[in-house]
């Protein structure tokens, strides 16, 4: 059925119908909205079921139905109120009945920009908490102190600041800080889900800076918080400590790759600097091994996505040595190792992180795909028939390295000729 027909049926039975949530916010941001959700008030659940017998109930703690509207399965929820009675996001008592108003439903939501509704059929804006004004100003503001009742709202506010390029109101930042204790007991999958979405933002650093400002970085991402204040040689890192460097690198990497695993690898590439002994600073010798240990500790505390873990380990191991390699055999081995990571981390992804960290790329990485193609032009099947076992691998490595040297020499010669203006 059409949206107009859906609203008409409900209104004929005394109900009110609203579009709610992110669709309204994004429409006001002049961003193409997705996932249109509806809320109804003034009707009992039993009456709704009679009107829409094909609707599929999916909500458990409170009724949510899937209804086919304009060719899409859309969520339809009943206006409800919530009262905090326990810990975490499950500790709510929910009440819903025909007497609950749209204003009461919007009041329970987290921020003003998410607490607006469009009433059908005219799409009249219902905005009791001035969300439209905050959207226009680019401010994330809590509707009320109820914000603190679901601690993951603190992460969501920080993540949406990164997604939308908004700032967080001072009082809201204080509410985020008040979530500190309960955040330590939240299911880690909720925190990882917010981290994933934050890493998809144009500037992921905004998310982490918001958590730091609210004083909750240490309880959500303790391994990252240890980077704060870890000094670095100023001649190499004018941006400041290891934390500022990490945020700079993750933003630079995000500008070059959309791969979340690669962005996570950028985030953790210097994780080991957080464990550098104070007496060693500003140098961080051996931080690669400490970084692997810290990443393993993070994964024990929170089961990280496997592709993140694999990409993170690889970049921690290689980010310091990759720009320094000169021996052809070492270069060939690294390029082939990168190629084996292709399912989670392509050469372009690897290069994005290395360039974000070091500001430039060695020529073998810039021309890596061409060099790999040359090396892949020969395989173990081409080995002399008398060779067996390990000897085949040694023969192949030698031939691939020779091809890499030949190709790289030609590329460098062409580059020099180009620089001289002769081609």
Secondary structure, DSSP 8 states (H G I E B T S, - for coil): --HHHHHHHHHHTT-EEEEETHHHHHHHTTS---S-EEEEESS-HHHHHHHTTT-EE--SSS-EEEEEETTEEEEEEE--EEEE-SSSTT-EEEE--TT--HHHHHHTSSBGGGS-EEETTTTEEE-TT-HHHHHHHTEE-BSSGGGGGSTHHHHHHHHHHHHHT-EE-HHHHHHHHHTHHHHTTS-HHHHHHHHHHHHTSTTTHHHHHHHHHHT-HHHH-HHHHTTTT----TTT-TT-SHHHHHHHHHHHHHTT---HHHHHHHHHTTGGGGG--GGGTT--TTHHHHHHHHHHHHHHHS---HHHHHHHHHHHHHTTTGGG--SHHHHHHHHHHHHHTTTT--HHHHHHHHHHHHSS--HHHHTHHHHHHHHTT--GGGS-TT--THHHHHHHHHHHHHHHHHHHHHHHHHHHHHHTT--
